[in-house]
């Protein structure tokens, strides 16, 4: 019985404390005391209560514009969005910070954070990659502007990761064309992957798939077009042999070249 009474007292005390805290925050929001609001906003920020800090900072932005406190306020306002995982807003305000305070000691960091927010907004490789491209461009711009930055290594890695994601999307599109029997489109798409990502470690595989796609395309073509398309298969194999003489896919590619050559001879005889 005593334990139950103690629990009830604790619950009532906790609810009273919460209500008092909420009431206090609402009073601060409605207050016209700018110094009080700024002090409390910073306290909330330091306590990692970023939603409350963000709301108070937002109300103070137009009031403190042009004052000595404006830069620090704007800086924390941008970071509060980051901690709330609101990356679109964080990206915007980090970018705005660099434009409003280009000579600030924090301008470089905010420029990097703007680009990093875009990285966070970039989707998986199977979705539209507009934000990935924007993130890569922002990271490259940061590198160009701050070649000695402490964030240089991470920035370069983010660009590499972005390129890998774009390559994945290109490769998946080519694979889909091949799997649904659109072999002409597949051959073009795999060639496009090679052209777009010439330094890829999978370039030999993509060239192998060009050979396969061209062979399959020749197989399903009308008789009048087959000879030309078998020749294209043989040419693609020869290119692969020249560019990737050590490729593990070369042996399999040779089989398609040999079949194409045999079929071509039959066509020429007939």
C-alpha atoms as an extended CHARMM CRD file, in Angstrom:
* protein
*
       270  EXT
         1         1  UNK       CA              0.0000000000        0.0000000000        0.0000000000  PROA      1               0.0000000000
         2         2  UNK       CA              2.8180000000        2.3520000000        0.9490000000  PROA      2               0.0000000000
         3         3  UNK       CA              4.6570000000        1.4570000000       -2.2750000000  PROA      3               0.0000000000
         4         4  UNK       CA              1.5540000000        2.2610000000       -4.3510000000  PROA      4               0.0000000000
         5         5  UNK       CA              1.1420000000        5.6180000000       -2.5760000000  PROA      5               0.0000000000
         6         6  UNK       CA              4.8080000000        6.4420000000       -3.2340000000  PROA      6               0.0000000000
         7         7  UNK       CA              4.4450000000        5.5560000000       -6.9050000000  PROA      7               0.0000000000
         8         8  UNK       CA              1.3890000000        7.8110000000       -7.2300000000  PROA      8               0.0000000000
         9         9  UNK       CA              3.2170000000       10.6870000000       -5.5560000000  PROA      9               0.0000000000
        10        10  UNK       CA              6.1660000000       10.1860000000       -7.9110000000  PROA      10              0.0000000000
        11        11  UNK       CA              3.8510000000       10.1470000000      -10.9710000000  PROA      11              0.0000000000
        12        12  UNK       CA              2.0670000000       13.3120000000       -9.8780000000  PROA      12              0.0000000000
        13        13  UNK       CA              5.3700000000       15.0490000000       -9.1900000000  PROA      13              0.0000000000
        14        14  UNK       CA              6.7320000000       14.0390000000      -12.5860000000  PROA      14              0.0000000000
        15        15  UNK       CA              3.6220000000       15.2610000000      -14.4280000000  PROA      15              0.0000000000
        16        16  UNK       CA              3.7330000000       18.5240000000      -12.4840000000  PROA      16              0.0000000000
        17        17  UNK       CA              7.3740000000       18.9850000000      -13.4490000000  PROA      17              0.0000000000
        18        18  UNK       CA              6.6620000000       18.2650000000      -17.1290000000  PROA      18              0.0000000000
        19        19  UNK       CA              3.7030000000       20.6480000000      -17.1990000000  PROA      19              0.0000000000
        20        20  UNK       CA              5.7270000000       23.3360000000      -15.4750000000  PROA      20              0.0000000000
        21        21  UNK       CA              8.5480000000       22.8350000000      -17.9760000000  PROA      21              0.0000000000
        22        22  UNK       CA              6.1610000000       23.0670000000      -20.9420000000  PROA      22              0.0000000000
        23        23  UNK       CA              4.4920000000       26.0950000000      -19.4540000000  PROA      23              0.0000000000
        24        24  UNK       CA              7.8490000000       27.7620000000      -18.9080000000  PROA      24              0.0000000000
        25        25  UNK       CA              8.8660000000       27.1260000000      -22.5210000000  PROA      25              0.0000000000
        26        26  UNK       CA              5.5870000000       28.5270000000      -23.8400000000  PROA      26              0.0000000000
        27        27  UNK       CA              6.1090000000       31.6600000000      -21.7400000000  PROA      27              0.0000000000
        28        28  UNK       CA              9.6140000000       32.0470000000      -23.1700000000  PROA      28              0.0000000000
        29        29  UNK       CA              8.2760000000       31.7010000000      -26.7200000000  PROA      29              0.0000000000
        30        30  UNK       CA              5.7010000000       34.4420000000      -26.1070000000  PROA      30              0.0000000000
        31        31  UNK       CA              8.1250000000       36.6870000000      -24.2620000000  PROA      31              0.0000000000
        32        32  UNK       CA              9.2680000000       39.9750000000      -25.8090000000  PROA      32              0.0000000000
        33        33  UNK       CA             12.5240000000       39.8280000000      -23.8300000000  PROA      33              0.0000000000
        34        34  UNK       CA             15.0960000000       39.1980000000      -26.5660000000  PROA      34              0.0000000000
        35        35  UNK       CA             17.9790000000       38.5610000000      -24.1740000000  PROA      35              0.0000000000
        36        36  UNK       CA             15.9320000000       36.0170000000      -22.2280000000  PROA      36              0.0000000000
        37        37  UNK       CA             14.9530000000       34.2180000000      -25.4130000000  PROA      37              0.0000000000
        38        38  UNK       CA             18.5330000000       34.0850000000      -26.6740000000  PROA      38              0.0000000000
        39        39  UNK       CA             19.8630000000       32.8710000000      -23.3250000000  PROA      39              0.0000000000
        40        40  UNK       CA             17.2250000000       30.1450000000      -23.1000000000  PROA      40              0.0000000000
        41        41  UNK       CA             17.6850000000       29.1500000000      -26.7520000000  PROA      41              0.0000000000
        42        42  UNK       CA             21.3960000000       28.6270000000      -26.1170000000  PROA      42              0.0000000000
        43        43  UNK       CA             20.6220000000       26.6610000000      -22.9680000000  PROA      43              0.0000000000
        44        44  UNK       CA             18.2590000000       24.3820000000      -24.8780000000  PROA      44              0.0000000000
        45        45  UNK       CA             20.9030000000       23.9780000000      -27.6000000000  PROA      45              0.0000000000
        46        46  UNK       CA             23.6060000000       23.0500000000      -25.0810000000  PROA      46              0.0000000000
        47        47  UNK       CA             21.2110000000       20.5300000000      -23.5050000000  PROA      47              0.0000000000
        48        48  UNK       CA             20.6230000000       19.0380000000      -26.9860000000  PROA      48              0.0000000000
        49        49  UNK       CA             16.9660000000       20.0830000000      -26.9660000000  PROA      49              0.0000000000
        50        50  UNK       CA             17.3060000000       21.1580000000      -30.5680000000  PROA      50              0.0000000000
        51        51  UNK       CA             13.6370000000       21.4940000000      -31.4970000000  PROA      51              0.0000000000
        52        52  UNK       CA             13.0490000000       24.0610000000      -28.7670000000  PROA      52              0.0000000000
        53        53  UNK       CA             16.3180000000       25.8350000000      -29.5370000000  PROA      53              0.0000000000
        54        54  UNK       CA             15.4710000000       25.9050000000      -33.2290000000  PROA      54              0.0000000000
        55        55  UNK       CA             12.0500000000       27.4760000000      -32.6590000000  PROA      55              0.0000000000
        56        56  UNK       CA             13.4890000000       30.1910000000      -30.4410000000  PROA      56              0.0000000000
        57        57  UNK       CA             16.3560000000       30.8990000000      -32.8370000000  PROA      57              0.0000000000
        58        58  UNK       CA             13.8780000000       31.2020000000      -35.6940000000  PROA      58              0.0000000000
        59        59  UNK       CA             11.8720000000       33.8200000000      -33.8120000000  PROA      59              0.0000000000
        60        60  UNK       CA             15.0700000000       35.7570000000      -33.0450000000  PROA      60              0.0000000000
        61        61  UNK       CA             16.5190000000       35.8380000000      -36.5750000000  PROA      61              0.0000000000
        62        62  UNK       CA             14.6370000000       38.9200000000      -37.7920000000  PROA      62              0.0000000000
        63        63  UNK       CA             15.0650000000       40.6800000000      -34.4410000000  PROA      63              0.0000000000
        64        64  UNK       CA             18.8360000000       40.2290000000      -34.1540000000  PROA      64              0.0000000000
        65        65  UNK       CA             19.7260000000       40.7710000000      -37.8160000000  PROA      65              0.0000000000
        66        66  UNK       CA             22.6640000000       43.1720000000      -38.0160000000  PROA      66              0.0000000000
        67        67  UNK       CA             23.5970000000       42.8350000000      -34.3370000000  PROA      67              0.0000000000
        68        68  UNK       CA             26.7680000000       41.3420000000      -32.8590000000  PROA      68              0.0000000000
        69        69  UNK       CA             24.8360000000       38.2030000000      -31.8680000000  PROA      69              0.0000000000
        70        70  UNK       CA             23.4520000000       37.4740000000      -35.3240000000  PROA      70              0.0000000000
        71        71  UNK       CA             26.3520000000       35.3930000000      -36.6810000000  PROA      71              0.0000000000
        72        72  UNK       CA             26.5040000000       33.0540000000      -33.6680000000  PROA      72              0.0000000000
        73        73  UNK       CA             22.7200000000       32.7640000000      -33.6770000000  PROA      73              0.0000000000
        74        74  UNK       CA             22.6150000000       31.8940000000      -37.3880000000  PROA      74              0.0000000000
        75        75  UNK       CA             25.4420000000       29.3550000000      -36.9390000000  PROA      75              0.0000000000
        76        76  UNK       CA             23.6290000000       27.4850000000      -34.1920000000  PROA      76              0.0000000000
        77        77  UNK       CA             20.3440000000       27.7380000000      -36.0600000000  PROA      77              0.0000000000
        78        78  UNK       CA             21.8980000000       25.9230000000      -39.0450000000  PROA      78              0.0000000000
        79        79  UNK       CA             23.4150000000       23.2620000000      -36.8000000000  PROA      79              0.0000000000
        80        80  UNK       CA             20.1130000000       22.6960000000      -34.9840000000  PROA      80              0.0000000000
        81        81  UNK       CA             18.5860000000       21.5400000000      -38.2830000000  PROA      81              0.0000000000
        82        82  UNK       CA             21.4950000000       19.1270000000      -38.7510000000  PROA      82              0.0000000000
        83        83  UNK       CA             20.9860000000       17.6090000000      -35.3030000000  PROA      83              0.0000000000
        84        84  UNK       CA             17.2560000000       17.3200000000      -36.0230000000  PROA      84              0.0000000000
        85        85  UNK       CA             18.2010000000       15.4150000000      -39.2220000000  PROA      85              0.0000000000
        86        86  UNK       CA             16.3680000000       17.9980000000      -41.3050000000  PROA      86              0.0000000000
        87        87  UNK       CA             19.0750000000       17.9040000000      -43.9710000000  PROA      87              0.0000000000
        88        88  UNK       CA             17.3160000000       20.0230000000      -46.6480000000  PROA      88              0.0000000000
        89        89  UNK       CA             16.9100000000       22.9070000000      -44.1810000000  PROA      89              0.0000000000
        90        90  UNK       CA             20.3890000000       22.4020000000      -42.7570000000  PROA      90              0.0000000000
        91        91  UNK       CA             21.8770000000       22.4600000000      -46.2460000000  PROA      91              0.0000000000
        92        92  UNK       CA             20.0990000000       25.7130000000      -47.0480000000  PROA      92              0.0000000000
        93        93  UNK       CA             21.1470000000       27.5060000000      -43.8700000000  PROA      93              0.0000000000
        94        94  UNK       CA             24.7420000000       26.2720000000      -43.9370000000  PROA      94              0.0000000000
        95        95  UNK       CA             24.9410000000       27.6220000000      -47.4800000000  PROA      95              0.0000000000
        96        96  UNK       CA             23.3140000000       30.8810000000      -46.4090000000  PROA      96              0.0000000000
        97        97  UNK       CA             25.8090000000       31.2090000000      -43.5860000000  PROA      97              0.0000000000
        98        98  UNK       CA             28.7440000000       31.0960000000      -46.0200000000  PROA      98              0.0000000000
        99        99  UNK       CA             27.0440000000       33.7660000000      -48.1440000000  PROA      99              0.0000000000
       100       100  UNK       CA             26.0960000000       36.0430000000      -45.2510000000  PROA      100             0.0000000000
       101       101  UNK       CA             29.3860000000       35.6490000000      -43.3560000000  PROA      101             0.0000000000
       102       102  UNK       CA             32.0720000000       34.8490000000      -45.9840000000  PROA      102             0.0000000000
       103       103  UNK       CA             34.8790000000       36.0620000000      -43.6990000000  PROA      103             0.0000000000
       104       104  UNK       CA             33.7410000000       34.1270000000      -40.6520000000  PROA      104             0.0000000000
       105       105  UNK       CA             36.0800000000       31.6050000000      -39.0460000000  PROA      105             0.0000000000
       106       106  UNK       CA             33.1830000000       29.1340000000      -39.4190000000  PROA      106             0.0000000000
       107       107  UNK       CA             32.5280000000       29.7680000000      -43.1210000000  PROA      107             0.0000000000
       108       108  UNK       CA             34.7180000000       26.8860000000      -44.3230000000  PROA      108             0.0000000000
       109       109  UNK       CA             33.0870000000       24.4260000000      -41.9500000000  PROA      109             0.0000000000
       110       110  UNK       CA             29.6100000000       25.5250000000      -43.0170000000  PROA      110             0.0000000000
       111       111  UNK       CA             30.5080000000       25.1850000000      -46.6830000000  PROA      111             0.0000000000
       112       112  UNK       CA             31.5930000000       21.6020000000      -46.0130000000  PROA      112             0.0000000000
       113       113  UNK       CA             28.4550000000       20.9120000000      -43.9830000000  PROA      113             0.0000000000
       114       114  UNK       CA             26.2950000000       22.2400000000      -46.8160000000  PROA      114             0.0000000000
       115       115  UNK       CA             27.8790000000       19.6410000000      -49.1180000000  PROA      115             0.0000000000
       116       116  UNK       CA             27.6190000000       16.9230000000      -46.4540000000  PROA      116             0.0000000000
       117       117  UNK       CA             23.8840000000       17.5780000000      -46.0850000000  PROA      117             0.0000000000
       118       118  UNK       CA             23.5120000000       16.9810000000      -49.8190000000  PROA      118             0.0000000000
       119       119  UNK       CA             25.3530000000       13.6760000000      -49.3540000000  PROA      119             0.0000000000
       120       120  UNK       CA             22.8790000000       12.7420000000      -46.6250000000  PROA      120             0.0000000000
       121       121  UNK       CA             20.0020000000       13.6140000000      -48.9620000000  PROA      121             0.0000000000
       122       122  UNK       CA             21.3390000000       11.4360000000      -51.8040000000  PROA      122             0.0000000000
       123       123  UNK       CA             19.1430000000        8.3340000000      -52.2620000000  PROA      123             0.0000000000
       124       124  UNK       CA             19.9820000000        4.7030000000      -52.9800000000  PROA      124             0.0000000000
       125       125  UNK       CA             21.3970000000        3.8890000000      -56.3940000000  PROA      125             0.0000000000
       126       126  UNK       CA             18.0830000000        2.6080000000      -57.7770000000  PROA      126             0.0000000000
       127       127  UNK       CA             16.4300000000        6.0290000000      -57.3560000000  PROA      127             0.0000000000
       128       128  UNK       CA             16.8930000000        9.3820000000      -59.0840000000  PROA      128             0.0000000000
       129       129  UNK       CA             20.4600000000       10.5690000000      -58.5480000000  PROA      129             0.0000000000
       130       130  UNK       CA             19.9950000000       14.3290000000      -58.9180000000  PROA      130             0.0000000000
       131       131  UNK       CA             20.9950000000       14.9160000000      -55.2940000000  PROA      131             0.0000000000
       132       132  UNK       CA             24.0140000000       12.6540000000      -55.6790000000  PROA      132             0.0000000000
       133       133  UNK       CA             25.2250000000       14.8190000000      -58.5610000000  PROA      133             0.0000000000
       134       134  UNK       CA             24.5680000000       17.9820000000      -56.5480000000  PROA      134             0.0000000000
       135       135  UNK       CA             26.4900000000       16.5310000000      -53.5890000000  PROA      135             0.0000000000
       136       136  UNK       CA             29.4610000000       15.6200000000      -55.7820000000  PROA      136             0.0000000000
       137       137  UNK       CA             29.5000000000       19.0760000000      -57.3500000000  PROA      137             0.0000000000
       138       138  UNK       CA             29.3380000000       20.7310000000      -53.9210000000  PROA      138             0.0000000000
       139       139  UNK       CA             32.1460000000       18.5330000000      -52.5840000000  PROA      139             0.0000000000
       140       140  UNK       CA             34.3090000000       19.2620000000      -55.6350000000  PROA      140             0.0000000000
       141       141  UNK       CA             33.6380000000       22.9800000000      -55.2430000000  PROA      141             0.0000000000
       142       142  UNK       CA             34.6650000000       22.7380000000      -51.5820000000  PROA      142             0.0000000000
       143       143  UNK       CA             37.8930000000       20.9370000000      -52.5130000000  PROA      143             0.0000000000
       144       144  UNK       CA             38.7040000000       23.5300000000      -55.1540000000  PROA      144             0.0000000000
       145       145  UNK       CA             38.0730000000       26.3850000000      -52.7370000000  PROA      145             0.0000000000
       146       146  UNK       CA             39.7690000000       24.8170000000      -49.6970000000  PROA      146             0.0000000000
       147       147  UNK       CA             42.5670000000       22.4990000000      -50.9450000000  PROA      147             0.0000000000
       148       148  UNK       CA             44.2030000000       22.5210000000      -47.5190000000  PROA      148             0.0000000000
       149       149  UNK       CA             41.0800000000       21.7260000000      -45.5080000000  PROA      149             0.0000000000
       150       150  UNK       CA             41.0320000000       19.1130000000      -42.7710000000  PROA      150             0.0000000000
       151       151  UNK       CA             37.9650000000       17.7310000000      -44.5550000000  PROA      151             0.0000000000
       152       152  UNK       CA             39.8640000000       17.0910000000      -47.7970000000  PROA      152             0.0000000000
       153       153  UNK       CA             40.1170000000       13.3010000000      -47.3970000000  PROA      153             0.0000000000
       154       154  UNK       CA             36.4370000000       12.9060000000      -46.5010000000  PROA      154             0.0000000000
       155       155  UNK       CA             35.4010000000       15.1790000000      -49.3570000000  PROA      155             0.0000000000
       156       156  UNK       CA             37.3330000000       13.1120000000      -51.8800000000  PROA      156             0.0000000000
       157       157  UNK       CA             35.8480000000        9.9210000000      -50.4560000000  PROA      157             0.0000000000
       158       158  UNK       CA             32.3310000000       11.3090000000      -50.7490000000  PROA      158             0.0000000000
       159       159  UNK       CA             33.0040000000       12.0250000000      -54.4300000000  PROA      159             0.0000000000
       160       160  UNK       CA             34.2930000000        8.4800000000      -54.9290000000  PROA      160             0.0000000000
       161       161  UNK       CA             31.2130000000        7.0900000000      -53.1620000000  PROA      161             0.0000000000
       162       162  UNK       CA             28.9760000000        9.2270000000      -55.3450000000  PROA      162             0.0000000000
       163       163  UNK       CA             30.6450000000        7.9890000000      -58.5110000000  PROA      163             0.0000000000
       164       164  UNK       CA             30.2680000000        4.4120000000      -57.3200000000  PROA      164             0.0000000000
       165       165  UNK       CA             26.5770000000        5.0060000000      -56.7130000000  PROA      165             0.0000000000
       166       166  UNK       CA             26.1300000000        6.5080000000      -60.1700000000  PROA      166             0.0000000000
       167       167  UNK       CA             28.0370000000        3.6030000000      -61.7160000000  PROA      167             0.0000000000
       168       168  UNK       CA             25.7650000000        1.1760000000      -59.8760000000  PROA      168             0.0000000000
       169       169  UNK       CA             22.7040000000        2.8830000000      -61.3200000000  PROA      169             0.0000000000
       170       170  UNK       CA             24.1180000000        2.8160000000      -64.8800000000  PROA      170             0.0000000000
       171       171  UNK       CA             25.1250000000       -0.8370000000      -64.4860000000  PROA      171             0.0000000000
       172       172  UNK       CA             21.7270000000       -1.8660000000      -63.1210000000  PROA      172             0.0000000000
       173       173  UNK       CA             19.9790000000       -0.1930000000      -66.0590000000  PROA      173             0.0000000000
       174       174  UNK       CA             22.1900000000       -2.0820000000      -68.5270000000  PROA      174             0.0000000000
       175       175  UNK       CA             21.6000000000       -5.3360000000      -66.6640000000  PROA      175             0.0000000000
       176       176  UNK       CA             17.8480000000       -4.8120000000      -66.7870000000  PROA      176             0.0000000000
       177       177  UNK       CA             17.9380000000       -4.3000000000      -70.5640000000  PROA      177             0.0000000000
       178       178  UNK       CA             19.8850000000       -7.5460000000      -70.9390000000  PROA      178             0.0000000000
       179       179  UNK       CA             17.5900000000       -9.5200000000      -68.6310000000  PROA      179             0.0000000000
       180       180  UNK       CA             14.4330000000       -8.4890000000      -70.4990000000  PROA      180             0.0000000000
       181       181  UNK       CA             15.9660000000       -9.3150000000      -73.8740000000  PROA      181             0.0000000000
       182       182  UNK       CA             16.5410000000       -5.7520000000      -75.0840000000  PROA      182             0.0000000000
       183       183  UNK       CA             20.0210000000       -6.6660000000      -76.3080000000  PROA      183             0.0000000000
       184       184  UNK       CA             20.6840000000       -3.6750000000      -78.5350000000  PROA      184             0.0000000000
       185       185  UNK       CA             19.8110000000       -1.3210000000      -75.6750000000  PROA      185             0.0000000000
       186       186  UNK       CA             21.9230000000       -3.4540000000      -73.3270000000  PROA      186             0.0000000000
       187       187  UNK       CA             24.9900000000       -3.2100000000      -75.5780000000  PROA      187             0.0000000000
       188       188  UNK       CA             24.6010000000        0.5750000000      -75.7700000000  PROA      188             0.0000000000
       189       189  UNK       CA             24.0110000000        0.8730000000      -72.0430000000  PROA      189             0.0000000000
       190       190  UNK       CA             27.0620000000       -1.2290000000      -71.1040000000  PROA      190             0.0000000000
       191       191  UNK       CA             29.1910000000        0.7910000000      -73.5230000000  PROA      191             0.0000000000
       192       192  UNK       CA             27.8630000000        3.9170000000      -71.8650000000  PROA      192             0.0000000000
       193       193  UNK       CA             28.9680000000        2.6200000000      -68.4510000000  PROA      193             0.0000000000
       194       194  UNK       CA             32.4680000000        2.1320000000      -69.8730000000  PROA      194             0.0000000000
       195       195  UNK       CA             32.4840000000        5.6350000000      -71.3250000000  PROA      195             0.0000000000
       196       196  UNK       CA             31.1450000000        7.2720000000      -68.1830000000  PROA      196             0.0000000000
       197       197  UNK       CA             33.4030000000        5.3680000000      -65.7750000000  PROA      197             0.0000000000
       198       198  UNK       CA             36.6120000000        4.5350000000      -67.6830000000  PROA      198             0.0000000000
       199       199  UNK       CA             38.5770000000        3.9340000000      -64.4710000000  PROA      199             0.0000000000
       200       200  UNK       CA             36.1110000000        1.3890000000      -63.0790000000  PROA      200             0.0000000000
       201       201  UNK       CA             37.5670000000       -1.8970000000      -61.8850000000  PROA      201             0.0000000000
       202       202  UNK       CA             34.6490000000       -3.6080000000      -63.6340000000  PROA      202             0.0000000000
       203       203  UNK       CA             35.3640000000       -2.2090000000      -67.1020000000  PROA      203             0.0000000000
       204       204  UNK       CA             36.4170000000       -5.6010000000      -68.4360000000  PROA      204             0.0000000000
       205       205  UNK       CA             33.1120000000       -7.1220000000      -67.2640000000  PROA      205             0.0000000000
       206       206  UNK       CA             31.1570000000       -4.3430000000      -68.9590000000  PROA      206             0.0000000000
       207       207  UNK       CA             33.0420000000       -4.9570000000      -72.2030000000  PROA      207             0.0000000000
       208       208  UNK       CA             32.3120000000       -8.6710000000      -71.8530000000  PROA      208             0.0000000000
       209       209  UNK       CA             28.6250000000       -7.8440000000      -71.5170000000  PROA      209             0.0000000000
       210       210  UNK       CA             28.8470000000       -5.7030000000      -74.6570000000  PROA      210             0.0000000000
       211       211  UNK       CA             30.1200000000       -8.8100000000      -76.4820000000  PROA      211             0.0000000000
       212       212  UNK       CA             27.3270000000      -10.9760000000      -75.0700000000  PROA      212             0.0000000000
       213       213  UNK       CA             24.6540000000       -8.3870000000      -75.8020000000  PROA      213             0.0000000000
       214       214  UNK       CA             25.7870000000       -7.9200000000      -79.4040000000  PROA      214             0.0000000000
       215       215  UNK       CA             25.8770000000      -11.6670000000      -79.9780000000  PROA      215             0.0000000000
       216       216  UNK       CA             22.3750000000      -12.1350000000      -78.5930000000  PROA      216             0.0000000000
       217       217  UNK       CA             21.1670000000       -9.1720000000      -80.6400000000  PROA      217             0.0000000000
       218       218  UNK       CA             22.5930000000      -10.7710000000      -83.7860000000  PROA      218             0.0000000000
       219       219  UNK       CA             20.9200000000      -14.0770000000      -82.9080000000  PROA      219             0.0000000000
       220       220  UNK       CA             17.4330000000      -12.5830000000      -82.8050000000  PROA      220             0.0000000000
       221       221  UNK       CA             17.9060000000      -10.2830000000      -85.7880000000  PROA      221             0.0000000000
       222       222  UNK       CA             16.3860000000      -10.8080000000      -89.2160000000  PROA      222             0.0000000000
       223       223  UNK       CA             18.6190000000      -12.7130000000      -91.6310000000  PROA      223             0.0000000000
       224       224  UNK       CA             19.5390000000       -9.6130000000      -93.6260000000  PROA      224             0.0000000000
       225       225  UNK       CA             20.9780000000       -7.9210000000      -90.5170000000  PROA      225             0.0000000000
       226       226  UNK       CA             22.7290000000      -10.8610000000      -88.8690000000  PROA      226             0.0000000000
       227       227  UNK       CA             26.0420000000      -10.7130000000      -90.7450000000  PROA      227             0.0000000000
       228       228  UNK       CA             26.6400000000       -7.0780000000      -89.8160000000  PROA      228             0.0000000000
       229       229  UNK       CA             25.7750000000       -7.7570000000      -86.1920000000  PROA      229             0.0000000000
       230       230  UNK       CA             27.9920000000      -10.8170000000      -85.8940000000  PROA      230             0.0000000000
       231       231  UNK       CA             30.8140000000       -8.6490000000      -87.2160000000  PROA      231             0.0000000000
       232       232  UNK       CA             30.0390000000       -6.1490000000      -84.4480000000  PROA      232             0.0000000000
       233       233  UNK       CA             30.2790000000       -8.9890000000      -81.9200000000  PROA      233             0.0000000000
       234       234  UNK       CA             33.6890000000      -10.0130000000      -83.2410000000  PROA      234             0.0000000000
       235       235  UNK       CA             34.8830000000       -6.4040000000      -83.1960000000  PROA      235             0.0000000000
       236       236  UNK       CA             33.7420000000       -5.9960000000      -79.5860000000  PROA      236             0.0000000000
       237       237  UNK       CA             35.6350000000       -9.1360000000      -78.6080000000  PROA      237             0.0000000000
       238       238  UNK       CA             38.7980000000       -7.9490000000      -80.3560000000  PROA      238             0.0000000000
       239       239  UNK       CA             38.5230000000       -4.6600000000      -78.5150000000  PROA      239             0.0000000000
       240       240  UNK       CA             38.1620000000       -6.4980000000      -75.2340000000  PROA      240             0.0000000000
       241       241  UNK       CA             41.1790000000       -8.6780000000      -76.0020000000  PROA      241             0.0000000000
       242       242  UNK       CA             43.2430000000       -5.5800000000      -76.7450000000  PROA      242             0.0000000000
       243       243  UNK       CA             42.1230000000       -3.5490000000      -73.7480000000  PROA      243             0.0000000000
       244       244  UNK       CA             41.8400000000       -6.3170000000      -71.1560000000  PROA      244             0.0000000000
       245       245  UNK       CA             44.2390000000       -9.1370000000      -72.1210000000  PROA      245             0.0000000000
       246       246  UNK       CA             44.3190000000      -10.4340000000      -68.5270000000  PROA      246             0.0000000000
       247       247  UNK       CA             40.5760000000      -10.3470000000      -67.9060000000  PROA      247             0.0000000000
       248       248  UNK       CA             39.0260000000      -13.3990000000      -66.2870000000  PROA      248             0.0000000000
       249       249  UNK       CA             36.0410000000      -12.9320000000      -68.6130000000  PROA      249             0.0000000000
       250       250  UNK       CA             38.1070000000      -13.1720000000      -71.7910000000  PROA      250             0.0000000000
       251       251  UNK       CA             37.7830000000      -16.9520000000      -72.0710000000  PROA      251             0.0000000000
       252       252  UNK       CA             33.9910000000      -16.7900000000      -71.9590000000  PROA      252             0.0000000000
       253       253  UNK       CA             33.9600000000      -13.8660000000      -74.3810000000  PROA      253             0.0000000000
       254       254  UNK       CA             36.0170000000      -15.9470000000      -76.8160000000  PROA      254             0.0000000000
       255       255  UNK       CA             33.2000000000      -18.4830000000      -77.0340000000  PROA      255             0.0000000000
       256       256  UNK       CA             30.8080000000      -15.7770000000      -78.2650000000  PROA      256             0.0000000000
       257       257  UNK       CA             33.4130000000      -14.5950000000      -80.7540000000  PROA      257             0.0000000000
       258       258  UNK       CA             33.8700000000      -18.1230000000      -82.0870000000  PROA      258             0.0000000000
       259       259  UNK       CA             30.1150000000      -18.6990000000      -82.3800000000  PROA      259             0.0000000000
       260       260  UNK       CA             29.7220000000      -15.3540000000      -84.1360000000  PROA      260             0.0000000000
       261       261  UNK       CA             32.5270000000      -16.2690000000      -86.5430000000  PROA      261             0.0000000000
       262       262  UNK       CA             30.9880000000      -19.6930000000      -87.3000000000  PROA      262             0.0000000000
       263       263  UNK       CA             27.5580000000      -18.1590000000      -87.9250000000  PROA      263             0.0000000000
       264       264  UNK       CA             29.0790000000      -15.4940000000      -90.1100000000  PROA      264             0.0000000000
       265       265  UNK       CA             30.8190000000      -18.1170000000      -92.2670000000  PROA      265             0.0000000000
       266       266  UNK       CA             27.5290000000      -20.0100000000      -92.6730000000  PROA      266             0.0000000000
       267       267  UNK       CA             25.7800000000      -16.8220000000      -93.7480000000  PROA      267             0.0000000000
       268       268  UNK       CA             28.5080000000      -15.9900000000      -96.2580000000  PROA      268             0.0000000000
       269       269  UNK       CA             28.3700000000      -19.5040000000      -97.7590000000  PROA      269             0.0000000000
       270       270  UNK       CA             24.6320000000      -19.3350000000      -98.2190000000  PROA      270             0.0000000000
